[in-house]
């Protein structure tokens, strides 16, 4: 058998794209299953009698099961994106000795965690409710996935921004999963442990991997696109450093010290800087080249993801401020934030790359592509508006109740909830 200069057979270079494509297909299946279960969980709030008779169909299990599958979609899609893009911009093919077990472990960790939650083995927490041993399996898979991706660009002298974001996303994902897998922590440290892991896995990782996919698609599909030499690194380092410190934002008005609650305010402002740098870089690359959008569904989907990215950063800043948080904390505003994390920018950007990779030479059916884009964008905005409006109703209703009469229980609480039915 002949070998390449880096010691791997030519067959490995041919099988690498097929492996990345297969992982993309599995991730899309998780996205479909997670979305259906997420829809069923939210529908059960309106028609609670429709899903009864089995414990795993209860809202308390169905919701974290669905979010676990959606998180699995984002993580597997991030892995597939790295494995598809990095060998193309790097100097070596995908190392299948690392990639194949990595794909199995990441899939087992995400699906196994969701199944464990469904059967009642959940340990609590937002996005990291799965038992610690499934998180450990996930962390092992992400470690191998990050190592395989990094080996693909070993020896590359000038790595494009897409490579920066994708490698960073996988190593951040491994670090967060490893933190989530540490057992035996209780109290406030456990809350901080869960918030850090969830903030990175459900926020930073999809955003970074999605931006890597976005940079790749714009550079590949927009003729003559040239990125700014300084804006890209500013956006990357600002995004990574700022997002890592946002986890205490969800613990406001709790047992954590006040000084800890002020930290995310500063770094949420830093996240705005990162967003502006990224937007300026993408605008610089596409300036005067908007005709490339015509009929190109993956590129349209990639650029459409900018809107939920801006909304995500803006809502993160508002929820980090103690004033607005005093009204919307624990309301449906947090549900809107969850939708933006799981079905927003990361899903649009990684979905755009999947739309570019999976159809192959056949390309997209124009009618199906248009329906996909408008249904995704329209459905997301309708859901967000409903959650934002009902969140404000809830928050101000509770504020009024605190100043007038107690509405936390009984008939008065029911009266405060009836107004939310339309939303």
Buried (B, 14 or more C-beta within 10 A) or exposed (E): EEEEEBEBBEEBBEBBBEBBBEBBBBBBBBBEBBBEBBEBBBEBEEEEEEBEEEEEBBBEBBBBBBBBBBBBBBBBBBBBBBBBBBBBBBBBBBBBEBBBBBBEBBBBBBBBBBBBBBEEBBBEBBBBBBBBBBBBBBBBBBBBBBBBBBBBBEEBEEBBBBBBBBBBBBBBBBBBBBBBBBEEBEEBEBBBBBBBBBBBBBBBBBBBBBBBBBBBBBBBBBEEBEBBEEBBBBBBBBBBEBBBBBBBBBBBEEEBEEEBBEBBBEBBEBBBBBBBBBBBBBEBBBEEBEEBBEEBBBBBBBBBBBBBBBBBBBBBBBBBBBEBBEBBBEBBBBBBBBBBBBBBBBBBBBBBBBBBBBBEEEBBEEEEBBEBBEEBBEEBEEBBEBBBBBBBBBBEBBEEBEEEEEBEEEEEBEEBEEEBEEB
